[in-house]
Amino acid sequence: MTISVSTFSSSQSYRLSSAILVYQDASRNPAFASVHDVSTDDADKPIIQAGVPASKSGLMSLMRILDPKAMVRPALKPPHVLAEGPGFFVWFSKPQPRQVWFDCKELGARTGRAPCPGLIFIVTNKTWKIFAYKGRQRPDADTSLFVAPFFNVWNTGNICVGNARLPKGDMAYQSEAWEEAFFRSYFTHPNIHTAKGLTRYRAGPFALWRDLLDGRFARFPTRTLVPTGKTLIETFEAAVLEAEA
């Protein structure tokens, strides 16, 4: 039995050569899998031959052949990387001054260095999120997350891409590339419009960033951060589930 597959670059025919059968228990939970060669009869109909139990190493080898980019190569992770795997990348950056760019009626076209809180970025194959956290230590699973007090960010942490050029290919797992994409794009408007939804700063978000750029604070005033009510592990797991849906 053959099938034809068309792509943007070519059209190719393939012949069925093997099959993986997954067996379930009475509760429909996968129990084990077997691998079978496939032959054809005189009418070119496929016939599944006797199989052998599928092994973890065999399935991993198959994944490497079918989708090499999805396999994570063994590597030492930088200290700031919190999690990395097929389809997700999570890291943090400690509180530090950042070059920020604004282009809005309230602040005008303005750029400068401003103190920023500690940040946690979560990238999946479907979304790009940013959150703030308090302190300078490495975040752990139970670290409380806060709304990142930047324009162009929703209270879910999702970032409005706007004019940002997103990292692709090998750069997709380079934290510096994502941070540059975020901070080199213009902050044009708050995406959170509820009172005290973006910041607890008394005079509001525009005044906060005006004062930060004017040098009123040596460090970001973390008392102005708005809690999300979620921990890092809760937010990370939700983002991964969203990406897999």
Sequence and secondary structure as in RCSB ss.txt:
>XXXX:A:sequence
MTISVSTFSSSQSYRLSSAILVYQDASRNPAFASVHDVSTDDADKPIIQAGVPASKSGLMSLMRILDPKAMVRPA
LKPPHVLAEGPGFFVWFSKPQPRQVWFDCKELGARTGRAPCPGLIFIVTNKTWKIFAYKGRQRPDADTSLFVAPF
FNVWNTGNICVGNARLPKGDMAYQSEAWEEAFFRSYFTHPNIHTAKGLTRYRAGPFALWRDLLDGRFARFPTRTL
VPTGKTLIETFEAAVLEAEA
>XXXX:A:secstr
 EEEEE SS EEEEE  EEEEEEE TT  EEEEEEEEEEE TT  EEEEEEEE  HHHHHHHHHHH GGGS    
   TTEEEEETTEEEEEE SEEEEEEEEETTTEEEEEEEEE EEEEEEESS EEEEEESSSS   TT EEEE   
TTB TTSBB  TT     GGGGG HHHHHHHHHTS B   S  STTSS   TT HHHHHHHHHTT  SS  GGG 
 EEEEEHHHHHHHHHHHHH 
